[in-house]
Amino acid sequence: MTDHLPFVRSDLVGSWRITEMSEWDQDTIDLMGPAFIIFDDHGLGLLGFIAVEGGIDWEPPGDRDPSRVDFTWVGFDDNDEASGAGWVTFVEPTVIAGRITFHQGMRSTFRAVRDESVGPR
């Protein structure tokens, strides 16, 4: 794994296939279809894994750590309202890693690869 690379907004924009999470195996992660996280060029996006689906709100790092982007998310976990936060960083030009948290609940690190074929289920 390389050192964390600085973010360029356009590098992050797009669809990413979640390929691993620390708390669940791949079959569980892909329960409802391929797990994903999407960042659009307006600071919004989507995520989906297991039975979790949500919208994200993100912003470029600005004066903060240039290797990391933070986000919040709100949505549903198997039809129950859910929300949380997370962060991502580049580990390679086409690989990101980060952490997704549930408000007052689980936390999981994740790794994702660029894959424009994944998205909302």
C-alpha positions in Angstrom: 0.0 0.0 0.0 1.3 3.5 -0.9 1.3 6.5 1.3 -2.0 8.4 1.4 -2.4 10.5 -1.8 -3.8 14.0 -1.7 -7.3 14.4 -3.0 -8.2 16.1 -6.2 -12.0 16.6 -6.3 -12.3 15.2 -9.8 -10.4 12.1 -8.8 -13.0 11.1 -6.2 -16.1 11.9 -8.2 -17.6 8.7 -9.6 -18.7 5.2 -8.5 -16.7 3.0 -6.2 -17.3 -0.8 -5.6 -16.8 -1.7 -1.9 -14.6 -4.7 -2.0 -14.1 -5.3 1.7 -15.4 -4.2 5.1 -13.8 -5.1 8.4 -17.1 -6.1 10.1 -18.7 -8.3 7.4 -17.7 -10.8 4.8 -18.2 -10.1 1.1 -21.4 -12.2 0.7 -23.0 -10.2 3.5 -21.7 -6.8 2.2 -23.3 -7.7 -1.2 -26.6 -9.0 0.2 -28.8 -6.7 -1.8 -26.4 -6.3 -4.8 -22.9 -5.0 -5.2 -21.9 -2.7 -2.4 -21.0 0.8 -3.5 -20.2 4.4 -2.5 -20.7 7.2 -5.0 -19.4 10.8 -4.9 -20.9 13.4 -7.3 -19.3 16.7 -8.3 -21.9 18.7 -6.1 -20.7 17.3 -2.8 -23.4 14.7 -2.6 -23.5 11.0 -3.2 -25.0 7.6 -2.3 -23.9 4.5 -0.5 -25.3 1.0 -0.3 -24.2 -2.2 1.4 -26.0 -5.1 3.1 -29.5 -3.7 3.6 -28.2 -0.1 4.1 -28.9 2.6 1.6 -28.3 6.3 2.1 -27.4 9.7 0.8 -24.1 11.3 1.6 -22.9 14.8 2.0 -19.2 15.4 1.4 -16.8 18.2 0.9 -13.2 18.5 -0.3 -10.6 18.8 2.5 -9.9 22.5 2.0 -7.4 23.6 4.7 -7.8 20.3 6.5 -5.8 17.1 5.9 -5.5 17.0 2.0 -5.3 13.3 2.0 -8.8 12.8 3.5 -12.5 13.6 2.8 -15.1 13.5 5.5 -18.8 12.8 4.9 -22.1 12.3 6.7 -24.8 10.0 5.6 -28.5 9.5 6.3 -30.8 6.7 5.0 -32.1 3.4 6.0 -30.9 0.1 7.4 -33.5 -2.6 6.4 -36.3 0.0 6.5 -35.2 1.5 9.8 -33.9 5.1 9.7 -30.1 5.2 10.0 -27.4 7.8 9.9 -23.7 8.2 10.5 -20.5 9.6 9.2 -17.3 8.5 7.6 -14.2 9.4 5.8 -12.2 8.2 2.7 -8.6 8.6 1.5 -6.8 7.4 -1.6 -4.4 4.6 -1.1 -3.8 4.2 -4.9 -5.1 6.2 -7.8 -8.0 3.8 -8.3 -8.4 2.6 -4.7 -9.9 4.3 -1.7 -10.1 3.2 1.9 -12.0 4.7 4.8 -14.4 4.1 7.6 -18.2 4.2 7.8 -20.0 4.7 11.2 -23.6 4.3 12.3 -24.8 7.0 14.7 -24.4 5.3 18.2 -23.7 2.0 16.6 -21.4 -0.1 14.4 -18.2 1.1 12.8 -16.4 -0.5 9.9 -13.4 0.2 7.8 -13.8 -0.4 4.1 -11.8 -0.5 0.9 -13.3 0.3 -2.6 -12.1 0.3 -6.2 -13.3 2.6 -9.0 -16.2 0.9 -10.8 -18.6 3.0 -12.8 -21.0 0.0 -13.2 -22.1 0.0 -9.6 -24.9 2.1 -8.1 -28.3 2.3 -6.6 -30.2 -1.0 -6.5 
